[in-house]
């Protein structure tokens, strides 16, 4: 995919825009929570007793699902208002989404809808998940991480996989909330398409109708996944509308998360599964977190930390968002105004942008150069991250590793 699928958002803390403009070093724990500053919140609560809302949010962000579920369930019971309870349910829903626990997602959405019957986002999410209410949970059989040949280009990592024992080659899209494919591809692969439509959106401001289904069996390398929830889009959906059969799909975050990690080389060798040779520190100071169902990578610019969506399916290029403009006004003023076509769900749109001649970021231990860098205003992006990093940056590395056990990304 060229953009991030954000099919099921309940709208956590949308009133936090003003708080987002405060320096994180001076923000309260509550503001860190409201503004999705998960790295800072982790450090702020370390070693101190805090309400289960904050400990649960940090556990969810850093892939400690059992701790997160325990604390967030308690936080729901303690929530002083219906809105706060549903904010917490969103965090819990994200765990169920990214782990393929569809039946539990439906039960949680029923709780949220009972608390807020008129909230359209909850209705939309429930419509999408309801056909999967009786589906088994996604499961994974992790292999030994045997390397296999793949296709690595500046526009994506393309994995040879089998879906229901039929070979396909799909892009790896870390920014997608689920595996996704077109209706014709689904039927060719024996995936039943639900009759209920729901709305999907992305970080570029696009929307499209989609349906859901279950891929009974997916193999990647020497690993196998069962009962994988998938999003199913019309055949006219870019970028698949001009692709041949067998290439009209994407492996989203949940399958790779279930396999605990992925690595690839620029020469075209991939492997999936836990990486015993990971260079990530075991101190808990990872550079990868989840913002709901979205992976966020922490990078550095002139030794300053920045947070970006990690989106390997973003074929439209590197993006800066409004938070970057707030945090670096002088650099923003040095750019020139321009217009850039942005690919999104439903097609493409021309968006106004500020073009900065070049930007140097340290990403996963590697110094990278972006030339030029474009800063977009809404509807592109969110107020919570500085932008979107995709293959235009990751392809500068000879090897990339994403390790969900240590929540780390490393480039070399």
N, C-alpha and C positions, 0 to 999 in steps of 0.2 A: 504494500500500500504506500501511497505517497504521503499520506497524512495519518494522524492518530485517530483510531476509532474510539469514540467516547460515547458508547451506546447507552449507558445506564448511569447517569449522574443525578443524585438527589439534590445537589446544590449546597454542599457543606460550607457554612460560614461565608456566604456571599456578602455579608455586611462588613467584612474585614478589610475592605479596600484602603481605608484611611490608616488602619493599623499597619498595613503592609508598607507604608511609607516611613515608618519609624525605624531608626537603626536597630538591628537585631540585638546589639550589645546592651541596649537600654530597655528592651521590650520585656514585659512580664511573661511569665510562663503561659498565661492565657493568650496573650497576643502571639506568642510563638505557635501555639496550637491553631489559632484562628487563621494565621497567615501561612500555614503549612511549612514552617521552618523546622523540618524534622531533624536535621543534623544538630541545629542549635538547641532544640527541645531535648534531644537525647543527652546532650552535654549538661543542660541546665538542671535536669532531674537526677543525674547520676549520683547514687549514694545517698539520696534523701527521700523520705516518705512523701508521696504525693497522691492526690486522688486517683482512682483507677482510670479515669478518663485519659489522663496524660500518660500514665504508664502503659495503658492499652494502646494508645495512639502510637507511641514509640515502638512497642512490640510489633504492631502491624506494619509500621514503616520499615522495620529491619528484619522482616520475615521470621518472626518468632510467633507463629500462628497460635499455638496452644496458649501461651501467655496472653496474647492479644484477645483471644476469644473469651477467656476467663475474665479479664479485667473489663472488657467492653460490655459484656453481659451485665456485670455489676454496675457499670457506669450508666447503662440504660435504665436500670431499676432506680438509680439515685438521681436521674436527670430531673431538674426542677421544672422543666417545661417540655411540652410536646416537641417543639422545634429542636431543642437540644437533644432529646432522645432520638429523633430521626437523624440528626447529624451523626450521632454515634452509630446508629444502624448503618449509615452509609459506609463507615469504616469497616464494619463487620461484613457488609455486603461485598465490599471489594475483596476481602479475603476469600469469600465463597466463590466469587467470579474467577479469581486468578488461580484457584485450586480446583475448579471444575465441579463444585458441589452445588449443582443446579437445584436439587430438591430443597436444600436448606436455604438457598437464595429465595426461592418462591415463598417459603414459610416466613422468612424475614420481611419480604416485601408485603406480605399479608399483614404483618404486625404494623409496618409503617403506614400502610394504606388505612388500616383501622384507626390509627392515630390522626391521620390527616387525609380524610376521604377525598378532598378536592384537589390534591396536589398532582398536577398533570405528569410530572417527571416520574413519580412513583407508578402511576397508571401505565405509562409507557414501558417502564422496566418490567412490570408484572406481565404485561401483554407479551413481551418478548420471551420471558422465561417460562411462562405458564405451560407451553407445550412440552417442556422438559421436566415438569414437576415429578414425574414418575421414573425419570431416568436414573440409572446407577451413577455414582460418583465417578469422575475421571480417575483412572489408576495408571501407574507406570511400572514397567519392568526395565530397570536401568542396566545397561550392559557394561562392558569393560572400557568403553570409550575408544573403541577401535577407529582409527582415522579412515575417512572415506573421501573420495573426490567430490568436490562441489564447484560451483562457479562463483567467483568473487570478483565483482566489478565496482566501479565508482558509484553505481546506482543500486547496489544491493548484493546480498549473499543469497544465492539460489541453491536450495537443498534438494537433492534427489531423494524422494521419500515414496512410500507406498501408502495409499489410503484404501482400506478394504481390499488389500492385496493387489491393487492396480497402481502402476508406477506413474508418478507425476513429478514435476519440478516446480516447487513453490518458493517464493521469496520468504526469508526470515524477517518478520516485522515485530521487533520488540515493543513498538508503540501500540500494537493492536491489542485490544482487550480480550480477544478470542481469535482462534483460527478463523479464517474467512475465505469465502469462495463465491463463484457465481452459481446461478440456478442450474444452468446446463451442466456445469462441472459437477455439481452435487448429484444430479440425477445420473450422470454417467458413472459416478463412483458408488452408486447405490445408497446415497444418503437421502432419507425421506425429508422433504421440505415442509415445514409447518404451514398451516393455512393462515396464520395470524401475522400481520405485519406490525412492525414498530419502527420508530424513528431512530436513526443513528446520526451522530454528529462528530465533528473533528475539530482539531485546534486551529484550522484555517477558516472556520466559520461556515463550512459546508454541511448539508444534511441530505440524507437519502433514506428511503424505506428499505427495510431488510427483514428477513425472517430467520428462524433458527432451525437447527437440526443437530443430530448426533452422528459423528464419525465413529463407527464401532471399533475400528482398529487402524492405527497409524504407526508405521515403523520409520525411524530415523536412525541411520547407521545401524548399530547393533542393539538399539533400544526400541521398546514397543510401548505404545499408549493405547488404552482402551476407553471407550465411552467419552470421546472428546467433544464437548460442545462447540458448535461452529455457527458463525453468522453467515447468512446466505443473501447475496445481493443480486439485483437484476443484471442480466448479461450486458446491459448498456453501461454498467458502472466502470469508469476509468480507474486504474490503468488496464483493466483486464479486457475491455471491449475490443482491443486490437491485438490480443494475445491468442495463440493457437490453443486448442484443447490440451489439457495437461499442465498448463502454465497459468491457469486462471484461479489462483488461490494464494493464500499467505499462511505461514505458520506464525501465530501470534504468541503472546507472552506465556499463557498457561502451559502449553506442552513443554516448552524449554525450561520453565520454572520447575515442572514436575521432574524433569531429567537432571535438575540441579545445576546445569551450566552448559555453555557452548564455547567453542573456540574455533577460529579459522585463521588461515594464513593467506597472504596476498597471492600466493602461488596457486591457491585453490585446493587446500586440504582442510577438512572440517572434522570435528569430533564433538560428541555430546556426552554429558554425564559429569559426575564429580571429578574434579581435577586435583589429584594429590600433590601436584607440583605447583600449586598456586602460590604466587609470591605475596598474596594479601596478608596483612598483619592480622594476628589473632586477638588483638587488644580491643576489638569492637569498633575501632576508628575506620569504618569502611567508607568507600566513596560512592556507594550505591544505596538507594532507598526507594521505597514505594510511596508515591502519593496516590493513595487509593489503589487502582489497578495499573498505574502508570509508573514505569521505572524512571528514577531521577538520578543523574550522575553529578557529583560535585567535582568541579574543575577549578583551576586557578588562573587568574589574570593579574600579573604584577603582584603575585603572592596574596591576592584577595580571593576569597572563595565565592564561586558562583554556582547556581543550580540550573541544570538544563534537563529537559526531557531527553531520554536516550531512545532514539527512534530510528532503528536500522531500516525501516521501511519508508522513510522520508526521502523520496527521490527528487523532491523539489529544491533541495539544497539547504544549507545552514540558515537558521533564522535567529534573530534577536527579537525580544518582546518588550513590552512596556516597562517591566521591572528594570531591565537594563538601562532604559532611558532615565528612570528615576534615580538609579544608583550612580550613573556616570553621565551627568548632564553636560559636562564640558566636552567629553568625547562625542556625545550626540550632536552638540552644536557644530562640531567640526565637519559633520557629514553634509552631503548634498541630497536634496529631495529628488526622488525618482519614482517610477512606477514599475512594478514587477508582477508578472503573471504567477499566481500561486495555485498549484494543483490541490484539489480538495475533493471530499466526497460529493458526488453529484456533478463534477466537472472542474473547471478552472475559472478564476476571477482575477482581474487586474486589481492590485492593492497598492496604495501609496506606501512608500518606504523612505527611510533615510539611509543613504549608502555611505558607509564608513570605509575608507580605502583599504585598511587591513586591520586584522585583529590577531593577536598571538595568545593562545590558550595552552595551558599544560593540562592534558587530558590523560588520565590513567597512567601518569608517569612519563608521557611523551610530549615534547614541545610541538605544537601544531600551528599552522598558519592558515588563516582564512582571508582570502583576498578576492573580491571585496566582501564585507559583512553588511547585511541589510537588516535594519531595525523596522519592524512592522508595528502598527497600532492595531487595536481591536477592530474587527472581530478575530484577527489572527492572534492566537496565544491566550495566555491567562495572566493574571496579576501575580501569580505565585512563583513562576520560574523566570529565569533570565532569557530563555529561548529554547531552541530545538537543535540537538546535535544528531546528525545522521551519517550516512556513508561518505558524504563529501569530506568529513573530518576523519572518520574511522579508517578510510582507505589510505590515509597517509601513513598508517602503521603496517609493518610487515606481518604482525600477528596481533590478534585481538582475543582476549579472554573475558568472558562474563561468568562469574562464579556466584551462584545464589546461596551457597552455604556460608561464605564469608561476606556476602553482599559487596562484591568488589568487581571493578572493571580495570583491566590492565592492558596497556598498549606497549608495543616495542617495535 
